[in-house]
Amino acid sequence: MSTPARTADRPADAVAGLLAALAIFGSCLALAYRPVRVIPFTILIALIAAAIGGRHQRLAAYAVGISGACFIVGTFFAIITNHPIF
């Protein structure tokens, strides 16, 4: 009987997870604040987390999607309610 070798988690996996979570949090926070000023940075952070990949690859993919959706929704609501977008 052979057992699979245990693969150790890389420190980059933890960094990718933290970056993805930060991108999701920042995107949701920017819905109430200025979306065009904040969300492009969260999209960049989410893309960096996706490039690192690793164990949190699915979370990073969700972060990219959520950031993009928050950009569209936040900009829409800022224009509708006459809030500043920049």
TORTORKE-508122 format. One record per residue: x, y, z of N, C-alpha, C, CB in turn. Coordinates in steps of 0.05 Angstrom, whole numbers, padded with zeros to 5 digits. Atoms other than C-alpha are relative to their C-alpha. Glycine has a CB too. Example, Ala and Ser with C-alpha at 12.3 -4.5 7.8 and 13.67 -1.06 7.14 Angstrom:
+--------+--------+--------+--------+--------+--------+--------+--------+--------+--------+--------+--------+
|   n_c1 |   n_c2 |   n_c3 |  ca_c1 |  ca_c2 |  ca_c3 |   c_c1 |   c_c2 |   c_c3 |  cb_c1 |  cb_c2 |  cb_c3 |
+--------+--------+--------+--------+--------+--------+--------+--------+--------+--------+--------+--------+
|  00018 | -00024 |  00000 |  00246 | -00090 |  00156 |  00018 |  00024 |  00000 | -00020 |  00001 |  00025 |
| -00016 | -00024 | -00001 |  00273 | -00021 |  00143 | -00015 |  00022 |  00014 |  00009 |  00009 | -00029 |
+--------+--------+--------+--------+--------+--------+--------+--------+--------+--------+--------+--------+
// end
This chain:
+--------+--------+--------+--------+--------+--------+--------+--------+--------+--------+--------+--------+
|   n_c1 |   n_c2 |   n_c3 |  ca_c1 |  ca_c2 |  ca_c3 |   c_c1 |   c_c2 |   c_c3 |  cb_c1 |  cb_c2 |  cb_c3 |
+--------+--------+--------+--------+--------+--------+--------+--------+--------+--------+--------+--------+
|  00017 | -00023 |  00000 |  00000 |  00000 |  00000 |  00018 |  00025 |  00000 | -00019 |  00000 |  00024 |
| -00016 | -00025 |  00001 |  00028 |  00067 | -00019 | -00017 |  00023 |  00009 |  00012 |  00005 | -00029 |
|  00014 | -00024 | -00009 |  00009 |  00131 |  00013 |  00010 |  00024 | -00015 |  00003 |  00005 |  00031 |
| -00009 | -00023 |  00015 |  00012 |  00197 | -00024 |  00019 |  00017 |  00018 | -00023 |  00017 | -00010 |
| -00018 | -00017 | -00015 |  00069 |  00242 | -00004 | -00014 |  00025 |  00009 |  00025 |  00006 | -00017 |
|  00013 | -00024 | -00010 |  00047 |  00299 |  00039 |  00015 |  00024 | -00011 |  00000 |  00000 |  00031 |
| -00012 | -00024 |  00011 |  00059 |  00364 |  00004 | -00003 |  00023 |  00021 | -00013 |  00008 | -00027 |
|  00000 | -00022 | -00019 |  00078 |  00422 |  00048 | -00012 |  00025 | -00013 |  00028 |  00005 |  00011 |
|  00012 | -00025 |  00010 |  00040 |  00487 |  00041 |  00023 |  00020 | -00003 | -00022 |  00011 |  00019 |
| -00020 | -00021 |  00004 |  00082 |  00542 |  00012 | -00009 |  00026 |  00014 |  00005 |  00005 | -00030 |
|  00008 | -00026 | -00011 |  00083 |  00611 |  00045 | -00015 |  00016 | -00020 |  00025 |  00015 |  00010 |
|  00015 | -00016 |  00020 |  00058 |  00639 | -00021 | -00029 | -00007 |  00000 |  00012 | -00006 | -00028 |
|  00029 |  00007 | -00001 | -00007 |  00600 | -00012 | -00014 |  00017 |  00021 | -00003 | -00030 |  00007 |
|  00012 | -00016 | -00021 | -00021 |  00638 |  00052 | -00003 |  00029 | -00010 |  00016 | -00001 |  00026 |
|  00001 | -00027 |  00010 | -00004 |  00704 |  00019 | -00022 |  00003 | -00021 |  00028 |  00008 | -00012 |
|  00021 | -00001 |  00020 | -00050 |  00689 | -00040 | -00027 |  00000 |  00012 |  00003 | -00024 | -00020 |
|  00026 |  00000 | -00014 | -00107 |  00673 |  00007 | -00006 |  00027 |  00013 | -00001 | -00021 |  00021 |
|  00004 | -00026 | -00013 | -00097 |  00737 |  00046 | -00005 |  00022 | -00021 |  00025 |  00008 |  00017 |
|  00005 | -00020 |  00021 | -00093 |  00779 | -00018 | -00027 | -00003 | -00012 |  00022 | -00003 | -00022 |
|  00027 |  00004 |  00011 | -00156 |  00748 | -00045 | -00022 |  00009 |  00020 | -00005 | -00030 | -00006 |
|  00019 | -00010 | -00020 | -00193 |  00761 |  00020 |  00000 |  00030 |  00002 |  00006 | -00013 |  00028 |
| -00002 | -00029 |  00000 | -00167 |  00832 |  00021 | -00014 |  00013 | -00024 |  00029 |  00009 |  00002 |
|  00013 | -00011 |  00024 | -00191 |  00843 | -00050 | -00030 | -00001 |  00002 |  00009 | -00016 | -00024 |
|  00029 |  00002 | -00004 | -00261 |  00818 | -00033 | -00010 |  00020 |  00020 | -00007 | -00029 |  00009 |
|  00008 | -00020 | -00020 | -00265 |  00861 |  00029 |  00002 |  00028 | -00011 |  00018 | -00003 |  00025 |
| -00003 | -00027 |  00011 | -00239 |  00923 | -00007 | -00021 |  00006 | -00021 |  00028 |  00003 | -00012 |
|  00021 | -00004 |  00020 | -00288 |  00913 | -00064 | -00027 |  00005 |  00012 | -00001 | -00024 | -00019 |
|  00026 | -00004 | -00014 | -00347 |  00907 | -00018 | -00001 |  00027 |  00015 | -00006 | -00023 |  00019 |
| -00002 | -00025 | -00014 | -00323 |  00967 |  00022 | -00003 |  00024 | -00020 |  00026 |  00002 |  00015 |
|  00001 | -00022 |  00020 | -00316 |  01009 | -00042 | -00028 |  00004 | -00011 |  00019 | -00007 | -00022 |
|  00028 | -00004 |  00009 | -00390 |  00999 | -00058 | -00012 |  00024 |  00014 | -00017 | -00025 |  00005 |
|  00010 | -00023 | -00015 | -00405 |  01051 | -00004 |  00017 |  00025 | -00003 | -00003 | -00008 |  00029 |
| -00019 | -00022 |  00003 | -00344 |  01094 | -00018 |  00003 |  00005 | -00030 |  00027 | -00006 |  00013 |
| -00005 | -00007 |  00028 | -00315 |  01118 | -00085 |  00010 | -00024 | -00015 |  00020 |  00024 | -00002 |
| -00007 |  00026 |  00013 | -00315 |  01056 | -00129 |  00022 |  00002 | -00021 | -00024 | -00011 | -00013 |
| -00020 | -00001 |  00021 | -00272 |  01081 | -00186 |  00028 |  00006 |  00012 | -00007 |  00022 | -00020 |
| -00025 | -00006 | -00014 | -00218 |  01103 | -00137 |  00012 | -00025 |  00013 | -00003 |  00022 |  00020 |
| -00010 |  00023 | -00017 | -00213 |  01038 | -00097 |  00000 | -00026 | -00016 | -00018 | -00003 |  00024 |
|  00004 |  00027 |  00011 | -00237 |  00979 | -00139 |  00021 | -00007 | -00021 | -00027 | -00002 | -00013 |
| -00022 |  00009 |  00018 | -00183 |  00981 | -00194 |  00024 | -00012 |  00015 |  00010 |  00023 | -00017 |
| -00021 |  00012 | -00016 | -00132 |  00968 | -00139 | -00007 | -00027 |  00011 |  00007 |  00019 |  00023 |
|  00008 |  00026 | -00010 | -00173 |  00911 | -00111 |  00000 | -00021 | -00023 | -00027 |  00001 |  00012 |
| -00001 |  00018 |  00023 | -00178 |  00881 | -00181 |  00030 | -00008 | -00005 | -00011 |  00013 | -00026 |
| -00028 |  00006 |  00003 | -00102 |  00886 | -00186 |  00010 | -00020 |  00022 |  00017 |  00025 |  00001 |
| -00007 |  00018 | -00022 | -00094 |  00852 | -00118 | -00011 | -00027 | -00005 | -00010 |  00011 |  00027 |
|  00012 |  00026 |  00006 | -00142 |  00797 | -00139 |  00015 | -00014 | -00022 | -00030 |  00004 | -00007 |
| -00015 |  00012 |  00022 | -00104 |  00786 | -00203 |  00028 | -00010 |  00009 |  00004 |  00020 | -00023 |
| -00026 |  00009 | -00011 | -00038 |  00781 | -00165 | -00005 | -00026 |  00016 |  00012 |  00021 |  00018 |
|  00007 |  00024 | -00015 | -00071 |  00730 | -00118 | -00005 | -00024 | -00019 | -00024 |  00004 |  00018 |
|  00006 |  00021 |  00020 | -00095 |  00691 | -00179 |  00026 | -00010 | -00013 | -00020 |  00009 | -00021 |
| -00025 |  00007 |  00012 | -00025 |  00692 | -00209 |  00017 | -00017 |  00019 |  00016 |  00025 | -00008 |
| -00015 |  00016 | -00019 |  00005 |  00664 | -00145 | -00012 | -00028 |  00001 | -00001 |  00013 |  00028 |
|  00014 |  00026 |  00001 | -00047 |  00608 | -00147 |  00003 | -00016 |  00025 |  00011 | -00016 | -00024 |
| -00004 |  00017 | -00024 | -00034 |  00550 | -00101 | -00027 | -00010 |  00010 |  00014 |  00015 |  00021 |
|  00023 |  00012 | -00012 | -00085 |  00524 | -00053 | -00025 |  00017 | -00001 |  00007 | -00007 |  00029 |
|  00022 | -00019 | -00001 | -00128 |  00586 | -00054 | -00007 |  00010 | -00028 |  00006 |  00024 |  00018 |
|  00005 | -00008 |  00028 | -00137 |  00588 | -00130 | -00029 |  00006 | -00005 |  00010 | -00022 | -00019 |
|  00029 | -00005 |  00003 | -00213 |  00584 | -00127 | -00008 |  00026 |  00014 | -00016 | -00024 |  00010 |
|  00007 | -00025 | -00014 | -00217 |  00640 | -00076 |  00010 |  00024 | -00015 |  00013 | -00001 |  00029 |
| -00010 | -00022 |  00016 | -00173 |  00683 | -00120 | -00017 |  00005 | -00025 |  00029 | -00006 | -00008 |
|  00018 | -00003 |  00023 | -00218 |  00670 | -00179 | -00026 |  00013 |  00008 | -00006 | -00028 | -00013 |
|  00024 | -00013 | -00010 | -00279 |  00689 | -00138 |  00006 |  00030 |  00006 | -00010 | -00014 |  00026 |
| -00007 | -00027 | -00006 | -00242 |  00752 | -00116 |  00001 |  00017 | -00026 |  00028 |  00001 |  00014 |
|  00000 | -00015 |  00026 | -00231 |  00773 | -00189 | -00028 |  00005 | -00009 |  00016 | -00016 | -00021 |
|  00028 | -00003 |  00009 | -00304 |  00761 | -00205 | -00016 |  00020 |  00018 | -00014 | -00026 |  00001 |
|  00014 | -00018 | -00018 | -00330 |  00797 | -00143 |  00010 |  00028 | -00004 |  00005 | -00009 |  00029 |
| -00010 | -00027 |  00004 | -00284 |  00856 | -00155 | -00011 |  00012 | -00026 |  00031 | -00001 | -00001 |
|  00011 | -00010 |  00025 | -00308 |  00863 | -00227 | -00029 |  00007 |  00003 |  00004 | -00020 | -00022 |
|  00029 | -00006 | -00004 | -00381 |  00858 | -00206 | -00004 |  00024 |  00018 | -00013 | -00025 |  00012 |
|  00002 | -00023 | -00018 | -00371 |  00908 | -00150 |  00007 |  00026 | -00015 |  00018 | -00003 |  00024 |
| -00007 | -00024 |  00015 | -00339 |  00956 | -00199 | -00024 |  00009 | -00017 |  00024 | -00005 | -00019 |
|  00024 | -00006 |  00017 | -00400 |  00953 | -00245 | -00023 |  00010 |  00017 | -00008 | -00024 | -00017 |
|  00022 | -00008 | -00018 | -00451 |  00956 | -00189 |  00005 |  00026 |  00014 | -00006 | -00023 |  00020 |
| -00007 | -00024 | -00015 | -00415 |  01009 | -00149 |  00000 |  00025 | -00018 |  00027 | -00002 |  00012 |
|  00001 | -00022 |  00018 | -00406 |  01054 | -00209 | -00029 |  00007 | -00008 |  00017 | -00006 | -00025 |
|  00028 | -00004 |  00007 | -00479 |  01044 | -00229 | -00015 |  00015 |  00022 | -00014 | -00026 | -00005 |
|  00014 | -00013 | -00023 | -00505 |  01063 | -00159 |  00012 |  00028 |  00005 |  00002 | -00017 |  00025 |
| -00012 | -00027 | -00004 | -00456 |  01122 | -00154 | -00011 |  00020 | -00020 |  00030 | -00001 | -00001 |
|  00011 | -00018 |  00020 | -00482 |  01151 | -00219 | -00029 |  00005 |  00005 |  00004 | -00013 | -00028 |
|  00029 | -00003 | -00005 | -00555 |  01138 | -00202 | -00005 |  00019 |  00023 | -00013 | -00027 |  00005 |
|  00005 | -00015 | -00024 | -00550 |  01170 | -00133 |  00016 |  00026 |  00001 |  00007 | -00016 |  00024 |
| -00016 | -00025 |  00002 | -00504 |  01228 | -00156 |  00022 |  00002 |  00021 | -00019 |  00024 |  00002 |
| -00023 |  00000 | -00017 | -00448 |  01208 | -00110 |  00025 |  00002 | -00017 |  00001 | -00027 |  00018 |
| -00024 | -00001 |  00017 | -00377 |  01222 | -00133 |  00012 | -00028 | -00004 |  00021 |  00018 |  00014 |
| -00012 |  00026 |  00006 | -00343 |  01163 | -00167 |  00030 |  00001 |  00002 | -00008 | -00009 | -00028 |
| -00029 | -00002 | -00003 | -00272 |  01190 | -00162 |  00008 |  00008 |  00027 |  00011 |  00020 | -00020 |
+--------+--------+--------+--------+--------+--------+--------+--------+--------+--------+--------+--------+
// end
